[in-house]
Amino acid sequence: VQVVESGGGLVQAGGSLRLSCTTSGLTFSDHAMGWFRQAPAQAPGNGREGIAAISWNGRFPYYEPSMKGRFTISRDNVKEIVYLQMDNLRPEDSGIYYCAAGLGISKTYPVTSDFHLWGQGTQVTVSS
């Protein structure tokens, strides 16, 4: 089973990026999907924080409240891909962004405990 993120890179503050995530070895449409990020090691409080999650059918997106408005999660079950659209990026958005798959969403915001399959992450760097 694999979860693979792509689309990270370097962007200037105020810019946008769209991350993509694909899976293999699992039935994509049976899984809720989530996006998380981890700040650089030198940043204070660099634990993995939730950004967004989306139900198996795409009908129910959930956001960490502080992320709502600039980040948009979506999925295409035909293409078996989940996206994270990131707009108006800020330097503090820099970090490693992880995609994850799970069997359900237990809260109205993304929590790591809902997800048991994780990608290796993709680096996002926002320059000031």
C-alpha positions as a Markdown table, in Angstrom:
| # | Residue | x | y | z |
|---|---|---|---|---|
| 1 | Val | 0.0 | 0.0 | 0.0 |
| 2 | Gln | 1.3 | 3.4 | -0.9 |
| 3 | Val | 0.3 | 7.0 | -0.4 |
| 4 | Val | 2.2 | 9.4 | -2.6 |
| 5 | Glu | 2.2 | 13.2 | -2.5 |
| 6 | Ser | 3.3 | 15.5 | -5.2 |
| 7 | Gly | 3.2 | 19.2 | -6.2 |
| 8 | Gly | 5.3 | 20.7 | -3.5 |
| 9 | Gly | 7.9 | 23.3 | -4.2 |
| 10 | Leu | 9.1 | 26.9 | -3.7 |
| 11 | Val | 6.6 | 29.7 | -4.0 |
| 12 | Gln | 6.6 | 33.3 | -3.1 |
| 13 | Ala | 4.4 | 34.7 | -0.3 |
| 14 | Gly | 0.9 | 35.3 | -1.7 |
| 15 | Gly | 1.2 | 32.6 | -4.3 |
| 16 | Ser | -0.6 | 29.3 | -4.7 |
| 17 | Leu | 0.2 | 25.7 | -5.0 |
| 18 | Arg | -1.9 | 22.6 | -5.6 |
| 19 | Leu | -0.8 | 19.4 | -3.9 |
| 20 | Ser | -1.9 | 16.0 | -5.2 |
| 21 | Cys | -2.0 | 12.7 | -3.6 |
| 22 | Thr | -2.5 | 9.3 | -5.1 |
| 23 | Thr | -2.7 | 5.8 | -3.6 |
| 24 | Ser | -2.1 | 2.3 | -4.6 |
| 25 | Gly | -2.9 | -1.0 | -3.0 |
| 26 | Leu | -6.2 | 0.1 | -1.5 |
| 27 | Thr | -9.7 | 0.9 | -2.6 |
| 28 | Phe | -9.5 | 4.7 | -2.8 |
| 29 | Ser | -13.2 | 5.3 | -2.7 |
| 30 | Asp | -13.5 | 3.4 | 0.6 |
| 31 | His | -11.1 | 5.8 | 2.4 |
| 32 | Ala | -11.4 | 9.2 | 3.9 |
| 33 | Met | -8.3 | 11.3 | 3.0 |
| 34 | Gly | -6.5 | 14.0 | 4.9 |
| 35 | Trp | -3.8 | 16.5 | 4.6 |
| 36 | Phe | -1.4 | 17.4 | 7.4 |
| 37 | Arg | 1.8 | 19.3 | 7.7 |
| 38 | Gln | 4.9 | 19.5 | 9.8 |
| 39 | Ala | 6.7 | 22.7 | 10.3 |
| 40 | Pro | 10.5 | 22.9 | 9.9 |
| 41 | Ala | 12.4 | 21.3 | 12.8 |
| 42 | Gln | 13.6 | 24.6 | 14.0 |
| 43 | Ala | 10.2 | 26.1 | 14.3 |
| 44 | Pro | 8.4 | 26.1 | 17.6 |
| 45 | Gly | 5.8 | 23.5 | 18.1 |
| 46 | Asn | 6.7 | 21.4 | 15.0 |
| 47 | Gly | 4.3 | 18.6 | 15.6 |
| 48 | Arg | 2.2 | 17.4 | 12.7 |
| 49 | Glu | -0.9 | 19.6 | 12.4 |
| 50 | Gly | -4.1 | 18.9 | 10.6 |
| 51 | Ile | -5.1 | 21.0 | 7.6 |
| 52 | Ala | -8.1 | 19.3 | 6.0 |
| 53 | Ala | -9.9 | 16.0 | 5.6 |
| 54 | Ile | -12.5 | 14.7 | 3.2 |
| 55 | Ser | -15.0 | 11.9 | 3.4 |
| 56 | Trp | -14.8 | 8.9 | 1.1 |
| 57 | Asn | -17.4 | 10.3 | -1.3 |
| 58 | Gly | -16.1 | 13.9 | -1.2 |
| 59 | Arg | -19.3 | 15.3 | 0.1 |
| 60 | Phe | -18.0 | 16.3 | 3.5 |
| 61 | Pro | -14.8 | 18.4 | 3.7 |
| 62 | Tyr | -13.5 | 19.3 | 7.1 |
| 63 | Tyr | -10.9 | 21.9 | 8.0 |
| 64 | Glu | -8.8 | 22.9 | 10.9 |
| 65 | Pro | -10.4 | 26.2 | 11.7 |
| 66 | Ser | -7.2 | 28.2 | 11.2 |
| 67 | Met | -6.8 | 26.7 | 7.8 |
| 68 | Lys | -10.2 | 27.4 | 6.4 |
| 69 | Gly | -10.4 | 30.0 | 3.7 |
| 70 | Arg | -6.9 | 29.5 | 2.2 |
| 71 | Phe | -6.8 | 25.8 | 1.9 |
| 72 | Thr | -9.3 | 23.7 | -0.1 |
| 73 | Ile | -9.5 | 19.9 | -0.2 |
| 74 | Ser | -11.1 | 18.0 | -2.9 |
| 75 | Arg | -11.0 | 14.5 | -4.4 |
| 76 | Asp | -11.8 | 12.7 | -7.6 |
| 77 | Asn | -12.7 | 9.1 | -7.1 |
| 78 | Val | -12.6 | 8.3 | -10.8 |
| 79 | Lys | -9.0 | 9.5 | -11.0 |
| 80 | Glu | -8.3 | 8.3 | -7.5 |
| 81 | Ile | -6.6 | 11.5 | -6.5 |
| 82 | Val | -7.0 | 14.0 | -3.7 |
| 83 | Tyr | -6.0 | 17.6 | -3.9 |
| 84 | Leu | -5.0 | 20.4 | -1.6 |
| 85 | Gln | -5.4 | 23.8 | -3.1 |
| 86 | Met | -3.3 | 26.3 | -1.2 |
| 87 | Asp | -3.8 | 30.0 | -1.8 |
| 88 | Asn | -2.4 | 33.2 | -0.4 |
| 89 | Leu | 0.5 | 31.3 | 1.0 |
| 90 | Arg | 2.6 | 32.7 | 3.9 |
| 91 | Pro | 6.1 | 31.9 | 5.0 |
| 92 | Glu | 4.8 | 30.2 | 8.1 |
| 93 | Asp | 3.0 | 27.7 | 5.8 |
| 94 | Ser | 6.4 | 26.2 | 4.9 |
| 95 | Gly | 6.9 | 22.6 | 5.9 |
| 96 | Ile | 6.5 | 19.1 | 4.9 |
| 97 | Tyr | 2.9 | 18.3 | 3.8 |
| 98 | Tyr | 1.6 | 14.8 | 4.3 |
| 99 | Cys | -1.3 | 13.0 | 2.7 |
| 100 | Ala | -3.0 | 10.2 | 4.7 |
| 101 | Ala | -5.8 | 7.6 | 4.2 |
| 102 | Gly | -8.2 | 6.3 | 6.8 |
| 103 | Leu | -11.4 | 4.5 | 7.2 |
| 104 | Gly | -13.4 | 7.3 | 8.7 |
| 105 | Ile | -13.5 | 10.8 | 10.1 |
| 106 | Ser | -14.4 | 11.1 | 13.8 |
| 107 | Lys | -14.4 | 14.8 | 14.3 |
| 108 | Thr | -15.2 | 18.0 | 12.4 |
| 109 | Tyr | -11.5 | 18.7 | 12.0 |
| 110 | Pro | -8.6 | 16.5 | 10.9 |
| 111 | Val | -6.9 | 14.4 | 13.5 |
| 112 | Thr | -3.9 | 12.1 | 12.9 |
| 113 | Ser | -5.6 | 9.3 | 14.8 |
| 114 | Asp | -8.2 | 8.9 | 12.0 |
| 115 | Phe | -5.5 | 8.0 | 9.5 |
| 116 | His | -3.4 | 4.9 | 9.4 |
| 117 | Leu | -1.7 | 5.1 | 6.0 |
| 118 | Trp | 0.7 | 8.0 | 5.4 |
| 119 | Gly | 2.8 | 9.3 | 2.5 |
| 120 | Gln | 6.4 | 10.4 | 2.8 |
| 121 | Gly | 5.5 | 14.0 | 2.4 |
| 122 | Thr | 6.2 | 16.8 | 0.0 |
| 123 | Gln | 8.2 | 19.9 | 0.8 |
| 124 | Val | 6.5 | 23.3 | 0.6 |
| 125 | Thr | 8.6 | 26.4 | 1.0 |
| 126 | Val | 7.1 | 29.8 | 1.0 |
| 127 | Ser | 9.6 | 32.7 | 0.6 |
| 128 | Ser | 8.9 | 36.2 | 1.9 |
